[in-house]
Amino acid sequence: MAIRKNQMQPLKHKIIKLFIKACICQFLLCIFAIGTVQSQNLEEYKVKAAFVYNFTKLIQWPKTPFDSEEENFKIVVFGDEYLKESFQTIDGKISTGRVISIQYPDPKANDYKKMLAESQIVFISRHMRLEQVLQILSSIGDRPVLTIGEAKNFSRAGGIIQFFTRDEQLHFEVNLKKAEAHQLKFSSRLLKLAVLVNEK
């Protein structure tokens, strides 16, 4: 039996409404998922920022990187907005009598090398390209600067500390030979928590 055209219209409108509702639900689910990932990234970097703050207390730098007893403890951070927001939680805190100062250079600009030369810690996000990471490490050379990264094999590519996740827990590797080459002394308390690598 043929269905008349005027009988098809309500059915067509109903299908369109159901399709629109499905699209809205899918969109909301995507927004929720993105928000969850962003929140997880933010919390992850807040934990890493807290680790970095504790590193300043448990690692000994030679006196040469500081021009005076009152000079700020400079930490250079390469990364995205979540990283910047998280590291604000330690900006201005006091560590071993020095004020922590967080700086966010642009790796594409030429002035970032000056920041590296004046810094005591450099944190490199996993979002940085390998070419940029190697360029930053090369610019630091063997100066007494603690380099911290997240990318796989960072501690074997010339970095000193590398964060990694195992069983949903945050851990870190320490390249002791690189630390010694940069004149940095790690406390035994800190080394007990680390996974040690001895790559040159």
Helices and strands as residue ranges (DSSP letters): H 5-58, E 59-60, E 73-78, H 81-87, E 94-95, E 98-103, H 112-118, E 121-124, H 130-140, E 146-149, G 154-156, E 161-166, E 169-175, H 176-181, E 185-186, H 188-191, E 195-197
